[in-house]
Amino acid sequence: MSVEGTLDNIYCNRYLHILSPTNLRHLAREWLKEDTPSFDYAGFVVGEKEERAVLLLKSPAVVAGKPFVDAVFRELDCTVEWLVEEGQFLEPIHTVANVTGKVRHLLLGERVALNCLSRASGIATNARKLKQLTESVAWRGELAGTRKTTPGFRMVEKYALLIGGVATHRYDLSSMVMLKDNHIWTAGSIEQAVKDVRVVSGFSSKIEVECRSLEEAREAARAGSQVVMLDNFSPEALSQTAVVLKKEFPELIIEASGGITQTSVCSYCDDNVDVISISGLVQGYTTADFSMKIFKDGKDPRNPIVEQVLNAKSADVNET
């Protein structure tokens, strides 16, 4: 399953341009400072000889996270030569890149770069799997991640969703107005909350309201909300509510959310549902397995599993 050269792959490459160079530099520097706050004692051993390292993928995955790896090694004056495309699905074991630079610098960036690559690729792989599930039932809505991201790692996780082919939902609290139960309870009603927030959000921001019943969704739509989130509805209740809302408010965007998993997502793919948001897209994902090895003749960078404890010369140890 390779998407190299397909339209999907072209879009993945274009996504590289949505990341701010300033933010990338800042993140890379902070990650490197976190991992090496003072001395790199082991780095003393290897010195600053120019070396080449290989980045290896060791589990099936959609490759994602190249801009973050580039940013990390750029801070260390190392050069990355990518051998695969962003968004490409690969089977192991696959060499995805060569990295060249002073060996101490290569090892300073190793873990930080691999953390970004393995997590971004894990998210993209999971996202593509869920997207394919919804496509298999001919659903035409948007699958979206949520704001339940790892603190300090949101840009990587949100970017990886795009590479996996799903929507990011709102990036942060400033991206869109979402009125949830706490806002509504405090304001007194859905109508009052929507009225109040419109004063400061103006015409340029959509308003979404979290609803737990058909009547709440109707109140939100009448108050001027463009999006209603039907939260923690069963698939049957969701379908019944969505069909009524679309009939009464044809332009209303209907989102399903709450407790939806890879196992249950297809049961929520109703024709009247426009968006399905799943926190599992950025929480609890399985990371992809990557490693980085300095290339040396006679050394196997694949790091094969050790299956024999003793060689023939030391077999006599078993006799003691």
VENSUL-V857958 format. One record per helix or strand of 3 or more residues. SS is the DSSP state (H for helix, E for strand). FROM is the first residue (numbers start at 0). LEN is the number of residues. If there is no record, write none. Layout:
ss->SS from->FROM len->LEN
ss->SS from->FROM len->LEN
//
This chain:
ss->H from->6 len->12
ss->H from->20 len->15
ss->H from->42 len->4
ss->E from->49 len->8
ss->H from->65 len->10
ss->E from->78 len->4
ss->E from->93 len->9
ss->H from->102 len->34
ss->E from->141 len->3
ss->H from->153 len->11
ss->E from->176 len->3
ss->H from->180 len->7
ss->H from->189 len->12
ss->E from->206 len->5
ss->H from->213 len->10
ss->E from->226 len->5
ss->H from->234 len->14
ss->E from->252 len->5
ss->H from->264 len->4
ss->E from->274 len->3
ss->H from->278 len->3
ss->E from->289 len->5
ss->H from->311 len->8
//
